Amino acid sequence: MPEANSSDNRRGGVLALAGGVGGAKLAVGLARVLPPDALTVVVNTGDDEIFYGLHVSPDIDTVTYSLAGLANPETGWGFAGDTFNALGTLKNLGADTWFGLGDHDLALHLRRTDMLRSGKTLSDVTLDLSRRMGVRHPVVPMSDQPVRTIIESDDGEMSFQEYFVHRRSEPEVIGLRFDGADSASPSPVFKSALESPNAIVFCPSNPFLSVDPIMALPGVREMIAVSDIPRVAVSPIIGGRAVKGPAARIFQTFAQKPPSALAVAEHYEGIATHFVMDNKDESSRVAVEALGYEVLVTETLMTTDAHKIALAIEVCGMAGVPI
């Protein structure tokens, strides 16, 4: 594949909003076809938690590991080939170890926590650690201030990790909020990237749990909605099913309709201008176009690096981004 010409007039390049495994996969594809100065990946931090006294940023780590080629290929998250000796010792010492962290994971969280305690921002820490892992493209948190995704369920309120990992997404979700979002600010690199991007890509992440926390930051939704550039949303729902995670159930709760590509398009209506759906959802094309979208129907299931690159090329082509 030819090298992208970084001298092209890309303004601020592509701004990709991501979280989770699906978002990380498309971020990998975009990073393969765009040079570092033409792509910024902004990652959800509403899932961040303190575990074993350490600051854990699950979505940032999933995106970073994926871009570095270090992610566990079986799960899409975690460090490939990781061991769990420290976790076993923690359990023997009486710790509640429902949130599993491998030894490589723990090393990363130790370093992140130490750097944060020294006064560095999460943005500084994330950029430094990702580059040390070989990631050339900027990966930045949505904010340097804490924002917590809180699940309101039929069994009380809980953090996202409590709901998703500890409770295995079993409680019925009846509400969702992002504590701290009103007083938080977009991280500096995110804010800069928002000012003059060439295109914005909503990666195939959970719209409610991974993208909405980013959009909840003051001014973000408004800046994106009024921008005059292509804004491409890639559906995480394929044939009425979520590839990973609780997106399907969340859609049923909040959209009050079965999960579908059309439901995703309705969620991004007024924010995105272009929409990408899987071949299995071809029957929804006319309905999605009626919402005002330019629509691309293609293969969106990314099971190999070749799939990730192919989808990234199509997304860039749809947005008019040179590669």
Sequence and secondary structure as in RCSB ss.txt:
>XXXX:A:sequence
MPEANSSDNRRGGVLALAGGVGGAKLAVGLARVLPPDALTVVVNTGDDEIFYGLHVSPDIDTVTYSLAGLANPET
GWGFAGDTFNALGTLKNLGADTWFGLGDHDLALHLRRTDMLRSGKTLSDVTLDLSRRMGVRHPVVPMSDQPVRTI
IESDDGEMSFQEYFVHRRSEPEVIGLRFDGADSASPSPVFKSALESPNAIVFCPSNPFLSVDPIMALPGVREMIA
VSDIPRVAVSPIIGGRAVKGPAARIFQTFAQKPPSALAVAEHYEGIATHFVMDNKDESSRVAVEALGYEVLVTET
LMTTDAHKIALAIEVCGMAGVPI
>XXXX:A:secstr
     TTS  TT EEEEE HHHHHHHHHHHHHHS GGGEEEEE  TT EEETTEEE HHHHHHHHHHHT B TTT
SSSBTT   HHHHHHHHTT    S   HHHHHHHHHHHHHHHTT  HHHHHHHHHHHTT  S EEESBSS  EEE
EEETTEEEEHHIIIIISTT S EEEEEEETGGG  B HHHHHHHHS SEEEE SS IIIIIHHHHTSTTHHHHHH
H  S EEEE SEETTEESSSSHHHHHHHHTSS   HHHHHHHTBTTBSEEEEEGGGGGGHHHHHTTT EEEEE  
   SHHHHHHHHHHHHHHHT   
